[in-house]
Amino acid sequence: PFDVLIVGGGPAGAAASIYAARKGIATGIVAERFGGQVMDTMAIENFISVKETEGPKLVAALEEHVKQYEVDVMNLQRAESLKPAANPGGYAEVTLTNGAVLKGRTVILATGARWRELGVPGEQEYRGRGVAYCPHCDGPLFKGKHVAVIGGGNSGVEAAIDLAGIVGKVTLLEFADTLRADAVLQAKLRSLPNVTIVTNAQTTEVTGDGQRVNGLVYTDRASGESHTVALEGVFVQIGLLPNTDWLKGTIELSRFGEIVVDAKGQTSAPGIFAAGDCTTVPYKQIIIAMGEGSKAALSAFDHLIRSTPE
Ligand code: FAD
């Protein structure tokens, strides 16, 4: 049994494990894929104090740092259910898909999230080569260029406003006949000279020259006509899906499926903490996930010293 059992081996889970192990308590991590989303990331330019790195390189450094401590890393294992402790000081149980049951006096949930994808030809092929999901991460790579933002909800409109200050031109494409973002954001967007808004637009393909994105094809849902736009980048902003389906009914989730946490990373169940992209904490970024993971580990430790083991 563990004092702290962490589910998820991305930046949040890895940071939590180091902070927990440094307290000299029995720490374990279960991860479907150690490294998480960072494994899929090319250039990282906003991990403060490191001017530039690549995802797999950062993951290797994370792994090396975790290995400095007595952390039991159970990689390539998927958790499928959680049972919080019946009494304070008792053990919570995490069941894996292979049938194993792991016990922890505290549990830190750090299962991350994934971007909802368009599912059109060219999206996978040009991912990281013009197709992007995070304006904070990749916006500056498109300085002065023409990019599309797909999605007219709050995140799409925020992304378009953000990008309009960096890139040359932004075309925002919305599937429905109106934008769904808050009125104040829409007013701001419409005031920008280098933004074009297209509604009723169903994106059907991302095109490229074999190396990088060079355009996008959409169908005008009103007329049925197909249009091609020449551009250098496509930001997909149609939703972020937290990996929390397996927790439904066990702990409180927001309407977006995010784990509801307080300022200490505490969830609705005593002894169960959460950190990173799977939580209600805004701005999904590596450095934020690491800070939140560290915080959750300190909160778990605080919980341990205040409860008597059963
Ligand atoms: P994740 O990295 O998603 O890790 C989740 C972990 O949980 C993984 O180990 C996963 O395998 C595991 N897991 C999930 N479900 C289960 C389960 N049921 N059982 C066991 N394990 C499970 N951020 C930046 O700051 N800068 C960037 O430049 C940047 N670029 C990005 C580019 C791309 C293409 C993407 C996709 C994201 C980018 N991000 C960037 C965002 C950043 O990667 C995330 O904010 C960060 O990885 C979140 O960390 P996390 O630990 O919360 O979750």
Residues whose N, C-alpha, C, O or C-beta is under 5 A from the ligand:
A	BS01	FAD	V7 G8 G9 G10 P11 A12 G13 V30 A31 E32 R33 F34 G35 G36 Q37 V38 D40 T41 A43 I44 E45 N46 Q77 R78 A79 A110 T111 G112 A113 C134 C137 N243 A275 G276 D277 C278 K284 Q285 I286 I287 A289
